[in-house]
Amino acid sequence: MTEMKRRSLLEGLKPAARDQGLVPSEDAVAAVAKRHGITAERSGEGAEHATTPPRRQRKILGRTQQFNVRLHPSTLEQIYAEANGRDIPIAQVIEEAIALLRPVN
């Protein structure tokens, strides 16, 4: 397989709003919040980390192929419920379901 050069999809984009001075400083945001009676205590890690649920640890299991498919919402809910309930990867749920479909010899 030959190496293909990727084209840059970011060429021609405008700089970030903060670089253009369009995003207010944290002091300005704090002043407006104080004026409106909004108070928030900051933890050492930051507010965004406090509300984010913990992510499951990824395990390297030799699965190298990606499989994208559109599913009915109820089917997707069942797959996620099984994976989360047993704390196993989604790929393992699909592999076990396929194993149940194989004929018994």
N, CA, C and O atoms as a printed pandas DataFrame, in Angstrom:
     atom_number atom_name residue_name chain_id  residue_number  x_coord  y_coord  z_coord
0              1         N          MET        A               1    0.835   -1.167    0.000
1              2        CA          MET        A               1    0.000    0.000    0.000
2              3         C          MET        A               1    0.889    1.242    0.000
3              4         O          MET        A               1    1.833    1.331    0.785
4              5         N          THR        A               2    0.595    2.186   -0.866
5              6        CA          THR        A               2    1.422    3.381   -0.939
6              7         C          THR        A               2    0.935    4.419    0.060
7              8         O          THR        A               2   -0.245    4.463    0.407
8              9         N          GLU        A               3    1.853    5.243    0.510
9             10        CA          GLU        A               3    1.541    6.291    1.478
10            11         C          GLU        A               3    0.874    7.438    0.741
11            12         O          GLU        A               3    1.434    7.967   -0.220
12            13         N          MET        A               4   -0.315    7.829    1.178
13            14        CA          MET        A               4   -1.029    8.941    0.551
14            15         C          MET        A               4   -0.906   10.167    1.439
15            16         O          MET        A               4   -1.041   10.086    2.660
16            17         N          LYS        A               5   -0.649   11.298    0.811
17            18        CA          LYS        A               5   -0.561   12.535    1.570
18            19         C          LYS        A               5   -1.976   13.063    1.792
19            20         O          LYS        A               5   -2.760   13.189    0.852
20            21         N          ARG        A               6   -2.290   13.369    3.056
21            22        CA          ARG        A               6   -3.604   13.898    3.373
22            23         C          ARG        A               6   -3.642   15.391    3.097
23            24         O          ARG        A               6   -2.677   16.109    3.358
24            25         N          ARG        A               7   -4.753   15.842    2.573
25            26        CA          ARG        A               7   -4.906   17.276    2.372
26            27         C          ARG        A               7   -5.362   17.897    3.680
27            28         O          ARG        A               7   -6.035   17.251    4.484
28            29         N          SER        A               8   -5.002   19.118    3.882
29            30        CA          SER        A               8   -5.369   19.810    5.107
30            31         C          SER        A               8   -6.798   20.312    4.985
31            32         O          SER        A               8   -7.117   21.092    4.087
32            33         N          LEU        A               9   -7.649   19.867    5.882
33            34        CA          LEU        A               9   -9.026   20.322    5.881
34            35         C          LEU        A               9   -9.190   21.616    6.664
35            36         O          LEU        A               9  -10.273   22.202    6.688
36            37         N          LEU        A              10   -8.109   22.060    7.304
37            38        CA          LEU        A              10   -8.179   23.253    8.130
38            39         C          LEU        A              10   -7.716   24.511    7.405
39            40         O          LEU        A              10   -7.801   25.607    7.959
40            41         N          GLU        A              11   -7.231   24.369    6.181
41            42        CA          GLU        A              11   -6.765   25.534    5.434
42            43         C          GLU        A              11   -7.942   26.460    5.166
43            44         O          GLU        A              11   -9.037   26.011    4.827
44            45         N          GLY        A              12   -7.704   27.743    5.321
45            46        CA          GLY        A              12   -8.731   28.722    5.010
46            47         C          GLY        A              12   -9.685   29.018    6.148
47            48         O          GLY        A              12  -10.538   29.895    6.012
48            49         N          LEU        A              13   -9.572   28.313    7.269
49            50        CA          LEU        A              13  -10.441   28.593    8.399
50            51         C          LEU        A              13   -9.972   29.847    9.118
51            52         O          LEU        A              13   -8.780   30.156    9.153
52            53         N          LYS        A              14  -10.921   30.555    9.686
53            54        CA          LYS        A              14  -10.592   31.765   10.431
54            55         C          LYS        A              14   -9.961   31.377   11.767
55            56         O          LYS        A              14  -10.219   30.288   12.282
56            57         N          PRO        A              15   -9.139   32.258   12.329
57            58        CA          PRO        A              15   -8.558   31.968   13.644
58            59         C          PRO        A              15   -9.645   31.870   14.708
59            60         O          PRO        A              15  -10.756   32.363   14.516
60            61         N          ALA        A              16   -9.328   31.247   15.804
61            62        CA          ALA        A              16  -10.286   31.072   16.894
62            63         C          ALA        A              16  -10.764   32.424   17.405
63            64         O          ALA        A              16  -10.056   33.426   17.300
64            65         N          ALA        A              17  -11.970   32.441   17.957
65            66        CA          ALA        A              17  -12.564   33.685   18.448
66            67         C          ALA        A              17  -11.700   34.323   19.529
67            68         O          ALA        A              17  -11.595   35.548   19.589
68            69         N          ARG        A              18  -11.080   33.511   20.384
69            70        CA          ARG        A              18  -10.231   34.046   21.443
70            71         C          ARG        A              18   -9.042   34.791   20.835
71            72         O          ARG        A              18   -8.622   35.818   21.369
72            73         N          ASP        A              19   -8.497   34.291   19.732
73            74        CA          ASP        A              19   -7.368   34.956   19.083
74            75         C          ASP        A              19   -7.769   36.314   18.512
75            76         O          ASP        A              19   -6.928   37.206   18.395
76            77         N          GLN        A              20   -9.031   36.480   18.160
77            78        CA          GLN        A              20   -9.502   37.735   17.598
78            79         C          GLN        A              20  -10.010   38.691   18.675
79            80         O          GLN        A              20  -10.444   39.798   18.359
80            81         N          GLY        A              21   -9.961   38.281   19.933
81            82        CA          GLY        A              21  -10.415   39.134   21.018
82            83         C          GLY        A              21  -11.919   39.159   21.173
83            84         O          GLY        A              21  -12.445   40.067   21.816
84            85         N          LEU        A              22  -12.646   38.179   20.600
85            86        CA          LEU        A              22  -14.101   38.158   20.676
86            87         C          LEU        A              22  -14.615   37.422   21.910
87            88         O          LEU        A              22  -15.795   37.542   22.239
88            89         N          VAL        A              23  -13.780   36.678   22.588
89            90        CA          VAL        A              23  -14.174   35.947   23.778
90            91         C          VAL        A              23  -13.784   36.768   24.992
91            92         O          VAL        A              23  -12.630   37.180   25.113
92            93         N          PRO        A              24  -14.744   37.020   25.911
93            94        CA          PRO        A              24  -14.415   37.835   27.079
94            95         C          PRO        A              24  -13.447   37.110   28.007
95            96         O          PRO        A              24  -13.377   35.881   28.029
96            97         N          SER        A              25  -12.706   37.902   28.769
97            98        CA          SER        A              25  -11.761   37.324   29.719
98            99         C          SER        A              25  -12.523   36.695   30.879
99           100         O          SER        A              25  -13.711   36.957   31.072
100          101         N          GLU        A              26  -11.826   35.866   31.647
101          102        CA          GLU        A              26  -12.469   35.225   32.800
102          103         C          GLU        A              26  -12.874   36.263   33.838
103          104         O          GLU        A              26  -13.884   36.088   34.520
104          105         N          ASP        A              27  -12.099   37.346   33.969
105          106        CA          ASP        A              27  -12.447   38.408   34.916
106          107         C          ASP        A              27  -13.748   39.096   34.519
107          108         O          ASP        A              27  -14.574   39.409   35.377
108          109         N          ALA        A              28  -13.933   39.331   33.222
109          110        CA          ALA        A              28  -15.159   39.967   32.753
110          111         C          ALA        A              28  -16.363   39.066   32.991
111          112         O          ALA        A              28  -17.425   39.541   33.393
112          113         N          VAL        A              29  -16.204   37.781   32.746
113          114        CA          VAL        A              29  -17.282   36.825   32.981
114          115         C          VAL        A              29  -17.619   36.766   34.466
115          116         O          VAL        A              29  -18.793   36.723   34.833
116          117         N          ALA        A              30  -16.599   36.762   35.325
117          118        CA          ALA        A              30  -16.813   36.718   36.773
118          119         C          ALA        A              30  -17.535   37.975   37.250
119          120         O          ALA        A              30  -18.395   37.893   38.128
120          121         N          ALA        A              31  -17.197   39.143   36.682
121          122        CA          ALA        A              31  -17.846   40.395   37.078
122          123         C          ALA        A              31  -19.331   40.378   36.715
123          124         O          ALA        A              31  -20.167   40.797   37.515
124          125         N          VAL        A              32  -19.661   39.904   35.534
125          126        CA          VAL        A              32  -21.061   39.827   35.111
126          127         C          VAL        A              32  -21.810   38.821   35.984
127          128         O          VAL        A              32  -22.942   39.080   36.394
128          129         N          ALA        A              33  -21.194   37.689   36.267
129          130        CA          ALA        A              33  -21.828   36.685   37.114
130          131         C          ALA        A              33  -22.096   37.245   38.504
131          132         O          ALA        A              33  -23.154   36.994   39.082
132          133         N          LYS        A              34  -21.155   37.992   39.039
133          134        CA          LYS        A              34  -21.315   38.568   40.380
134          135         C          LYS        A              34  -22.455   39.582   40.390
135          136         O          LYS        A              34  -23.234   39.636   41.342
136          137         N          ARG        A              35  -22.552   40.385   39.333
137          138        CA          ARG        A              35  -23.630   41.368   39.223
138          139         C          ARG        A              35  -25.005   40.716   39.238
139          140         O          ARG        A              35  -25.964   41.287   39.757
140          141         N          HIS        A              36  -25.098   39.520   38.666
141          142        CA          HIS        A              36  -26.376   38.817   38.561
142          143         C          HIS        A              36  -26.589   37.803   39.681
143          144         O          HIS        A              36  -27.562   37.050   39.666
144          145         N          GLY        A              37  -25.682   37.786   40.645
145          146        CA          GLY        A              37  -25.860   36.916   41.802
146          147         C          GLY        A              37  -25.513   35.463   41.559
147          148         O          GLY        A              37  -25.961   34.593   42.305
148          149         N          ILE        A              38  -24.737   35.183   40.547
149          150        CA          ILE        A              38  -24.327   33.815   40.241
150          151         C          ILE        A              38  -22.989   33.567   40.913
151          152         O          ILE        A              38  -22.013   34.277   40.671
152          153         N          THR        A              39  -22.961   32.554   41.753
153          154        CA          THR        A              39  -21.710   32.198   42.410
154          155         C          THR        A              39  -21.408   30.740   42.129
155          156         O          THR        A              39  -22.314   29.914   42.021
156          157         N          ALA        A              40  -20.157   30.441   42.013
157          158        CA          ALA        A              40  -19.736   29.061   41.789
158          159         C          ALA        A              40  -18.397   28.859   42.462
159          160         O          ALA        A              40  -17.495   29.690   42.348
160          161         N          GLU        A              41  -18.278   27.755   43.161
161          162        CA          GLU        A              41  -17.000   27.422   43.767
162          163         C          GLU        A              41  -16.224   26.583   42.779
163          164         O          GLU        A              41  -16.765   25.658   42.172
164          165         N          ARG        A              42  -14.967   26.904   42.622
165          166        CA          ARG        A              42  -14.125   26.164   41.694
166          167         C          ARG        A              42  -13.343   25.112   42.439
167          168         O          ARG        A              42  -12.787   25.373   43.505
168          169         N          SER        A              43  -13.300   23.928   41.878
169          170        CA          SER        A              43  -12.444   22.892   42.447
170          171         C          SER        A              43  -11.069   23.018   41.810
171          172         O          SER        A              43  -10.887   23.799   40.876
172          173         N          GLY        A              44  -10.110   22.266   42.301
173          174        CA          GLY        A              44   -8.763   22.326   41.760
174          175         C          GLY        A              44   -8.679   21.834   40.330
175          176         O          GLY        A              44   -7.791   22.248   39.584
176          177         N          GLU        A              45   -9.600   20.947   39.933
177          178        CA          GLU        A              45   -9.538   20.359   38.598
178          179         C          GLU        A              45  -10.306   21.171   37.566
179          180         O          GLU        A              45  -10.046   21.031   36.371
180          181         N          GLY        A              46  -11.235   22.007   37.982
181          182        CA          GLY        A              46  -12.033   22.770   37.035
182          183         C          GLY        A              46  -13.462   22.260   37.025
183          184         O          GLY        A              46  -13.723   21.108   37.370
184          185         N          ALA        A              47  -14.385   23.125   36.627
185          186        CA          ALA        A              47  -15.804   22.793   36.673
186          187         C          ALA        A              47  -16.178   21.706   35.670
187          188         O          ALA        A              47  -17.053   20.888   35.952
188          189         N          GLU        A              48  -15.530   21.682   34.506
189          190        CA          GLU        A              48  -15.910   20.708   33.501
190          191         C          GLU        A              48  -15.585   19.281   33.925
191          192         O          GLU        A              48  -16.254   18.345   33.487
192          193         N          HIS        A              49  -14.577   19.098   34.763
193          194        CA          HIS        A              49  -14.225   17.758   35.215
194          195         C          HIS        A              49  -15.202   17.247   36.270
195          196         O          HIS        A              49  -15.389   16.038   36.402
196          197         N          ALA        A              50  -15.820   18.144   37.013
197          198        CA          ALA        A              50  -16.724   17.735   38.082
198          199         C          ALA        A              50  -18.020   17.160   37.531
199          200         O          ALA        A              50  -18.616   16.291   38.167
200          201         N          THR        A              51  -18.477   17.619   36.362
201          202        CA          THR        A              51  -19.746   17.158   35.825
202          203         C          THR        A              51  -19.587   16.037   34.805
203          204         O          THR        A              51  -20.584   15.437   34.403
204          205         N          THR        A              52  -18.390   15.742   34.384
205          206        CA          THR        A              52  -18.161   14.708   33.388
206          207         C          THR        A              52  -18.134   13.340   34.058
207          208         O          THR        A              52  -17.388   13.142   35.017
208          209         N          PRO        A              53  -18.944   12.380   33.567
209          210        CA          PRO        A              53  -18.914   11.053   34.177
210          211         C          PRO        A              53  -17.588   10.357   33.876
211          212         O          PRO        A              53  -16.967   10.627   32.848
212          213         N          PRO        A              54  -17.158    9.478   34.749
213          214        CA          PRO        A              54  -15.889    8.789   34.508
214          215         C          PRO        A              54  -15.978    7.886   33.285
215          216         O          PRO        A              54  -17.016    7.275   33.029
216          217         N          ARG        A              55  -14.891    7.806   32.537
217          218        CA          ARG        A              55  -14.851    6.946   31.353
218          219         C          ARG        A              55  -14.354    5.566   31.727
219          220         O          ARG        A              55  -13.526    5.408   32.624
220          221         N          ARG        A              56  -14.873    4.567   31.026
221          222        CA          ARG        A              56  -14.400    3.213   31.280
222          223         C          ARG        A              56  -12.989    3.062   30.740
223          224         O          ARG        A              56  -12.623    3.693   29.749
224          225         N          GLN        A              57  -12.205    2.230   31.393
225          226        CA          GLN        A              57  -10.831    1.982   30.974
226          227         C          GLN        A              57  -10.837    1.157   29.698
227          228         O          GLN        A              57  -11.525    0.139   29.625
228          229         N          ARG        A              58  -10.089    1.578   28.702
229          230        CA          ARG        A              58   -9.988    0.817   27.457
230          231         C          ARG        A              58   -8.966   -0.291   27.616
231          232         O          ARG        A              58   -7.913   -0.103   28.224
232          233         N          LYS        A              59   -9.288   -1.436   27.068
233          234        CA          LYS        A              59   -8.380   -2.570   27.113
234          235         C          LYS        A              59   -7.997   -2.929   25.681
235          236         O          LYS        A              59   -8.840   -2.886   24.785
236          237         N          ILE        A              60   -6.745   -3.277   25.461
237          238        CA          ILE        A              60   -6.285   -3.706   24.149
238          239         C          ILE        A              60   -6.601   -5.200   24.033
239          240         O          ILE        A              60   -6.043   -6.022   24.760
240          241         N          LEU        A              61   -7.500   -5.535   23.112
241          242        CA          LEU        A              61   -7.956   -6.918   23.013
242          243         C          LEU        A              61   -7.750   -7.514   21.629
243          244         O          LEU        A              61   -8.314   -8.565   21.326
244          245         N          GLY        A              62   -6.958   -6.870   20.784
245          246        CA          GLY        A              62   -6.666   -7.432   19.474
246          247         C          GLY        A              62   -7.715   -7.138   18.421
247          248         O          GLY        A              62   -7.628   -7.661   17.310
248          249         N          ARG        A              63   -8.694   -6.325   18.733
249          250        CA          ARG        A              63   -9.703   -5.972   17.733
250          251         C          ARG        A              63   -9.146   -4.827   16.904
251          252         O          ARG        A              63   -8.840   -3.759   17.433
252          253         N          THR        A              64   -9.015   -5.053   15.604
253          254        CA          THR        A              64   -8.379   -4.055   14.750
254          255         C          THR        A              64   -9.285   -3.533   13.648
255          256         O          THR        A              64   -8.923   -2.567   12.976
256          257         N          GLN        A              65  -10.449   -4.136   13.439
257          258        CA          GLN        A              65  -11.322   -3.719   12.352
258          259         C          GLN        A              65  -12.470   -2.879   12.885
259          260         O          GLN        A              65  -13.069   -3.198   13.912
260          261         N          GLN        A              66  -12.769   -1.793   12.167
261          262        CA          GLN        A              66  -13.877   -0.929   12.552
262          263         C          GLN        A              66  -15.107   -1.334   11.763
263          264         O          GLN        A              66  -15.004   -1.702   10.593
264          265         N          PHE        A              67  -16.287   -1.269   12.405
265          266        CA          PHE        A              67  -17.538   -1.672   11.785
266          267         C          PHE        A              67  -18.598   -0.631   12.119
267          268         O          PHE        A              67  -19.061   -0.560   13.257
268          269         N          ASN        A              68  -18.984    0.175   11.135
269          270        CA          ASN        A              68  -20.001    1.205   11.354
270          271         C          ASN        A              68  -21.320    0.736   10.773
271          272         O          ASN        A              68  -21.372    0.238    9.648
272          273         N          VAL        A              69  -22.377    0.895   11.538
273          274        CA          VAL        A              69  -23.684    0.424   11.090
274          275         C          VAL        A              69  -24.771    1.296   11.719
275          276         O          VAL        A              69  -24.611    1.791   12.835
276          277         N          ARG        A              70  -25.856    1.476   11.009
277          278        CA          ARG        A              70  -27.006    2.200   11.569
278          279         C          ARG        A              70  -27.958    1.164   12.160
279          280         O          ARG        A              70  -28.284    0.162   11.524
280          281         N          LEU        A              71  -28.390    1.425   13.377
281          282        CA          LEU        A              71  -29.265    0.506   14.089
282          283         C          LEU        A              71  -30.535    1.210   14.516
283          284         O          LEU        A              71  -30.587    2.436   14.611
284          285         N          HIS        A              72  -31.559    0.412   14.771
285          286        CA          HIS        A              72  -32.782    0.935   15.362
286          287         C          HIS        A              72  -32.448    1.368   16.786
287          288         O          HIS        A              72  -31.675    0.686   17.458
288          289         N          PRO        A              73  -33.000    2.469   17.264
289          290        CA          PRO        A              73  -32.650    2.952   18.611
290          291         C          PRO        A              73  -32.828    1.905   19.713
291          292         O          PRO        A              73  -32.017    1.843   20.637
292          293         N          SER        A              74  -33.864    1.094   19.627
293          294        CA          SER        A              74  -34.077    0.086   20.676
294          295         C          SER        A              74  -32.977   -0.973   20.663
295          296         O          SER        A              74  -32.581   -1.467   21.718
296          297         N          THR        A              75  -32.484   -1.325   19.477
297          298        CA          THR        A              75  -31.390   -2.292   19.382
298          299         C          THR        A              75  -30.124   -1.713   19.990
299          300         O          THR        A              75  -29.416   -2.396   20.729
300          301         N          LEU        A              76  -29.843   -0.473   19.687
301          302        CA          LEU        A              76  -28.665    0.189   20.235
302          303         C          LEU        A              76  -28.748    0.277   21.758
303          304         O          LEU        A              76  -27.752    0.064   22.448
304          305         N          GLU        A              77  -29.931    0.591   22.282
305          306        CA          GLU        A              77  -30.113    0.652   23.731
306          307         C          GLU        A              77  -29.845   -0.696   24.382
307          308         O          GLU        A              77  -29.239   -0.762   25.452
308          309         N          GLN        A              78  -30.300   -1.782   23.736
309          310        CA          GLN        A              78  -30.055   -3.122   24.280
310          311         C          GLN        A              78  -28.567   -3.446   24.311
311          312         O          GLN        A              78  -28.063   -3.996   25.290
312          313         N          ILE        A              79  -27.872   -3.102   23.238
313          314        CA          ILE        A              79  -26.438   -3.386   23.176
314          315         C          ILE        A              79  -25.695   -2.607   24.255
315          316         O          ILE        A              79  -24.862   -3.167   24.967
316          317         N          TYR        A              80  -25.996   -1.316   24.377
317          318        CA          TYR        A              80  -25.337   -0.504   25.402
318          319         C          TYR        A              80  -25.693   -0.983   26.809
319          320         O          TYR        A              80  -24.831   -1.032   27.687
320          321         N          ALA        A              81  -26.956   -1.333   27.024
321          322        CA          ALA        A              81  -27.368   -1.802   28.350
322          323         C          ALA        A              81  -26.613   -3.070   28.734
323          324         O          ALA        A              81  -26.171   -3.211   29.874
324          325         N          GLU        A              82  -26.468   -3.977   27.798
325          326        CA          GLU        A              82  -25.737   -5.227   28.066
326          327         C          GLU        A              82  -24.262   -4.947   28.342
327          328         O          GLU        A              82  -23.689   -5.494   29.285
328          329         N          ALA        A              83  -23.651   -4.100   27.527
329          330        CA          ALA        A              83  -22.230   -3.787   27.705
330          331         C          ALA        A              83  -21.993   -3.061   29.025
331          332         O          ALA        A              83  -21.055   -3.387   29.752
332          333         N          ASN        A              84  -22.833   -2.082   29.338
333          334        CA          ASN        A              84  -22.647   -1.331   30.573
334          335         C          ASN        A              84  -23.001   -2.160   31.800
335          336         O          ASN        A              84  -22.349   -2.043   32.838
336          337         N          GLY        A              85  -24.025   -2.994   31.690
337          338        CA          GLY        A              85  -24.430   -3.824   32.816
338          339         C          GLY        A              85  -23.383   -4.857   33.201
339          340         O          GLY        A              85  -23.227   -5.179   34.379
340          341         N          ARG        A              86  -22.675   -5.370   32.224
341          342        CA          ARG        A              86  -21.637   -6.376   32.481
342          343         C          ARG        A              86  -20.238   -5.779   32.476
343          344         O          ARG        A              86  -19.262   -6.483   32.732
344          345         N          ASP        A              87  -20.131   -4.475   32.184
345          346        CA          ASP        A              87  -18.853   -3.769   32.120
346          347         C          ASP        A              87  -17.893   -4.447   31.139
347          348         O          ASP        A              87  -16.741   -4.740   31.460
348          349         N          ILE        A              88  -18.416   -4.687   29.925
349          350        CA          ILE        A              88  -17.619   -5.291   28.862
350          351         C          ILE        A              88  -17.688   -4.385   27.639
351          352         O          ILE        A              88  -18.591   -3.552   27.548
352          353         N          PRO        A              89  -16.757   -4.525   26.697
353          354        CA          PRO        A              89  -16.795   -3.703   25.479
354          355         C          PRO        A              89  -18.005   -4.048   24.608
355          356         O          PRO        A              89  -18.504   -5.173   24.633
356          357         N          ILE        A              90  -18.457   -3.079   23.854
357          358        CA          ILE        A              90  -19.579   -3.286   22.936
358          359         C          ILE        A              90  -19.232   -4.374   21.931
359          360         O          ILE        A              90  -20.088   -5.175   21.556
360          361         N          ALA        A              91  -17.982   -4.405   21.495
361          362        CA          ALA        A              91  -17.555   -5.427   20.531
362          363         C          ALA        A              91  -17.774   -6.831   21.091
363          364         O          ALA        A              91  -18.144   -7.740   20.348
364          365         N          GLN        A              92  -17.551   -7.016   22.387
365          366        CA          GLN        A              92  -17.739   -8.332   22.987
366          367         C          GLN        A              92  -19.215   -8.724   22.991
367          368         O          GLN        A              92  -19.542   -9.895   22.799
368          369         N          VAL        A              93  -20.102   -7.766   23.205
369          370        CA          VAL        A              93  -21.542   -8.048   23.154
370          371         C          VAL        A              93  -21.915   -8.545   21.760
371          372         O          VAL        A              93  -22.641   -9.530   21.620
372          373         N          ILE        A              94  -21.419   -7.865   20.736
373          374        CA          ILE        A              94  -21.724   -8.262   19.355
374          375         C          ILE        A              94  -21.122   -9.626   19.047
375          376         O          ILE        A              94  -21.778  -10.463   18.427
376          377         N          GLU        A              95  -19.877   -9.863   19.474
377          378        CA          GLU        A              95  -19.236  -11.160   19.232
378          379         C          GLU        A              95  -20.006  -12.294   19.899
379          380         O          GLU        A              95  -20.165  -13.364   19.311
380          381         N          GLU        A              96  -20.486  -12.069   21.124
381          382        CA          GLU        A              96  -21.241  -13.116   21.820
382          383         C          GLU        A              96  -22.592  -13.353   21.144
383          384         O          GLU        A              96  -23.056  -14.492   21.077
384          385         N          ALA        A              97  -23.228  -12.292   20.644
385          386        CA          ALA        A              97  -24.500  -12.459   19.942
386          387         C          ALA        A              97  -24.310  -13.262   18.653
387          388         O          ALA        A              97  -25.146  -14.098   18.310
388          389         N          ILE        A              98  -23.214  -13.006   17.946
389          390        CA          ILE        A              98  -22.930  -13.757   16.716
390          391         C          ILE        A              98  -22.651  -15.212   17.048
391          392         O          ILE        A              98  -23.075  -16.103   16.312
392          393         N          ALA        A              99  -21.951  -15.466   18.134
393          394        CA          ALA        A              99  -21.651  -16.847   18.537
394          395         C          ALA        A              99  -22.941  -17.619   18.817
395          396         O          ALA        A              99  -23.012  -18.818   18.551
396          397         N          LEU        A             100  -23.948  -16.952   19.346
397          398        CA          LEU        A             100  -25.232  -17.612   19.600
398          399         C          LEU        A             100  -25.988  -17.931   18.319
399          400         O          LEU        A             100  -26.839  -18.820   18.310
400          401         N          LEU        A             101  -25.690  -17.220   17.242
401          402        CA          LEU        A             101  -26.358  -17.463   15.966
402          403         C          LEU        A             101  -25.740  -18.620   15.181
403          404         O          LEU        A             101  -26.369  -19.156   14.269
404          405         N          ARG        A             102  -24.509  -19.007   15.530
405          406        CA          ARG        A             102  -23.846  -20.094   14.811
406          407         C          ARG        A             102  -24.554  -21.415   15.106
407          408         O          ARG        A             102  -24.954  -21.673   16.241
408          409         N          PRO        A             103  -24.702  -22.240   14.088
409          410        CA          PRO        A             103  -25.342  -23.551   14.310
410          411         C          PRO        A             103  -24.465  -24.465   15.153
411          412         O          PRO        A             103  -23.238  -24.443   15.050
412          413         N          VAL        A             104  -25.115  -25.268   15.986
413          414        CA          VAL        A             104  -24.397  -26.214   16.825
414          415         C          VAL        A             104  -24.145  -27.475   16.023
415          416         O          VAL        A             104  -25.070  -28.016   15.417
416          417         N          ASN        A             105  -22.891  -27.958   16.009
417          418        CA          ASN        A             105  -22.545  -29.176   15.230
418          419         C          ASN        A             105  -22.694  -30.401   16.069
419          420         O          ASN        A             105  -22.450  -31.509   15.592
